[in-house]
Amino acid sequence: MQRMIRPEDITLLDTQPLDITAYLRDLESEDGSGHRPDRADTHSVR
């Protein structure tokens, strides 16, 4: 089940240097699917 991006979420993205793909993966992980391996790799590189 996909979560809709709310206007306040867009504002948050505009005010902070967030990676949109990482942000969407965080929403997906809250969905109960658990953490994705590629998400951990992305954070460990930085």
C-alpha positions in Angstrom: 0.0 0.0 0.0 1.6 3.2 -1.2 1.5 6.3 1.0 0.6 9.6 -0.7 3.1 12.5 -0.4 1.5 15.3 1.5 2.1 19.1 0.8 4.0 19.4 4.1 6.3 16.5 3.0 7.2 18.5 -0.1 8.0 21.5 2.0 10.2 19.5 4.2 12.1 18.2 1.1 12.5 21.8 -0.1 14.0 23.0 3.2 16.3 20.1 3.8 19.0 18.6 1.5 17.3 15.2 1.4 17.6 12.6 -1.2 14.0 12.0 -2.6 14.7 8.3 -3.2 16.0 7.7 0.3 13.0 9.6 1.7 10.6 7.4 -0.2 12.4 4.3 0.9 12.0 5.4 4.5 8.2 5.7 3.9 8.2 2.2 2.4 10.1 0.8 5.4 7.4 2.2 7.8 4.9 0.1 5.7 6.0 -3.0 7.5 8.2 -4.4 4.7 11.3 -3.8 6.8 14.6 -2.1 5.9 16.0 -2.6 2.4 19.6 -3.7 2.0 20.3 -1.0 -0.6 19.2 1.6 1.9 21.8 0.5 4.4 24.5 0.6 1.6 23.6 4.1 0.6 24.0 5.4 4.2 27.2 3.5 4.9 28.9 5.1 1.8 28.2 8.6 3.1 
